[in-house]
Structure formats: structure tokens, C-alpha cells
Amino acid sequence: MLKNKIGTKENPTVLKTPPQTSEYTMHVEEKDGKEILVCTVGSTVLHYDIRCLSDLHEMLKNHGDWMLLGSKDEKAEAEADTVEFWGRSKDNPIGGWYGLKKNFRGRFGMYIPPLMEYLGLAEVEHNKRNNRMRAK
């Protein structure tokens, strides 16, 4: 299963943001009886619903082409037709945010795509700006 490839708190997966400018870690942890993705960026810790991996992969397969990442903080408006917008949309499979920590629910389009690439589920561009992804 994919979660076994992501790592643990003691041995997390080390990833880089799409522009390859910053490192962060990702691991699977249990919280309130549910498995979640824990993303650690410096001293900031974000939580994402682990279901986002399969849901985003399915959406990208159906989309069939490259999609802009569009990473934004929670309080900033996400641009339509981006991975970030989908990750907080009422029209996604969970009906809203995949980010689980209030005030830290954004940046879905920054931190989930590299994990998807690492897991072999997607291709991600690595330009300075305006990166895109598509399903593998």
C-alpha cells in the first residue's frame, strides 16, 4: 500500500517543493482513529487527509492533461482550475478541505504534488513558477 512508502515520524520521507527550492518531510500518523499525512516545513506542521492521494490521482486521470498547482495559503483565494482550488472545493469527493488543521489547510498545491510524484502517481514540473502536474 502507498502509505508504507511515505514514512513514519521517526523516518519521514524527505521531499522538495515543486521549484526544488525548499525541503520538507511527509509521514503517515494516526489521529483521532484516522490515518493522516503529516507535512513538516521547518517548524510548521500541516495535516492532510490521506484520502487526498487517491482522490487527486483519480481527478487528474479524469482531467487528462496538465493542471496548474496554484498553491495558496488558507486565507488566500485559490485560482479556479488549479490543484489548490480542487483541494478545497465543495465539488471534490470529501466536499471541502483536504487540509485538516484550521489556519494551516492551504498549500495543498505545494506539498501534495511532490509526494504524488515520489509515489509514482503523477508527473510534476519543476520550474521557478507556474508548475503543473498530471496523472501517470
N, C-alpha and C positions, 0 to 999 in steps of 0.2 A: 504494500500500500504506500501511497505517496508520503503520508505523514512520517513514515520511518526514514525517509530520505532527508527530512527537513532538519532534524537535530533535536537536541534536548537543551535544557537550561545550562547543564554542565558542559555540553559540547554543541553549541549552536552552529548553524550554517552562516558563514560569512559571505555577504553579498555586497555589490556596489550599485549605487543608483544608476539609472539609465545613462546619464552623461559620463559615468565612470569617475565622478569627482569625489564621492564620499562613500565610506564603508559603513555598513550596519549589519546587525545579526538578526536571524529569524530562528525561532524554535517553536515546538508544539508543547502546550501545557494544558492542564485541566483546570477549569474554573467553573464553579457552580455546577459541577457534574457534566460539563461540556468541554470538548477539546477546542482550543483556540490557537490562533497564530499569535505569537508574541514577537513584536518587532522592536529592537532596541537601537536607538540612534543617539549616540553619546549618552546623556543621562535621561533622555526622553524615552518612555516606553509606550508603545501603541499596541492595541489588541484588535485583531480582526477575526471574524467568523471564519473558521477553516473551510466552511462550505463555499467560500468565495472562489476557491481554486477550481472546483468542478463547474460551478455556475459560470464563471468568467470564461473558462475554456469552451463551454457549450455555446455561450453567446458569441464568442469570436468565431467559432466554426460556422454558426448560422450567418454571421455578418459577412464572412467570406473574403474579406480584404483587410488591408491595414487600417488601424484605428488609432487616432491621436490619444496619447496618455492623458494630457490635460491636468496634471497634478495641481491640487489647490488645498489650502488649509480648510478646516471645517467651516470657518466663518466666512470664507470667500465663496462667491458663486462659481460653480463649475460650469465650464463651457459645454453646451449641448453636443451630443455625438462624440463624446470622449469616454475613455475608460473611467475616469474620475466621476463624470456625470452618472454613468451607469452604476457605479459602486455606491451611490447614494439615492438612486432613483426609486420612486414608488412603483415603477414598472419592472424592476428586477425580481428574481424569484423569491426574495425574502421581503419585498415591499419597502425597502429603505436602506439604511446604512449597514454596510458590512463592518465598518469600524465600530468598536464596542465601548470605547472609553469616551465619555462626554468631554468635549473640548479637544479631543485627540482623535476624532473619527475620520478626518481628512487624510490627504496624501496617499490615498488608495492607489492612484495612478503613478506614484513614485516608488512605492515599496513592494507592491504585489507583482507587477510585471517581471522584475528581475528574478523573483522566486519562481514564477511560471517558466521563465527561460531555463533556470537551473534544473527544474524538474522535467524539462524536455516537452513542455506543453505549448510553448509559444516561441516565436522569434521576436526579439526586441531590438529596436535601433539604438545606437549609442552616439548620437550627435550631441552638440552642446545644448540645443533647444529643439522643441517640437518633435520629440521622439514618438514613434508609433510602435504598435505591436500587432501581431496576427497569430492565429492558432496554427500549430503544427499538426 
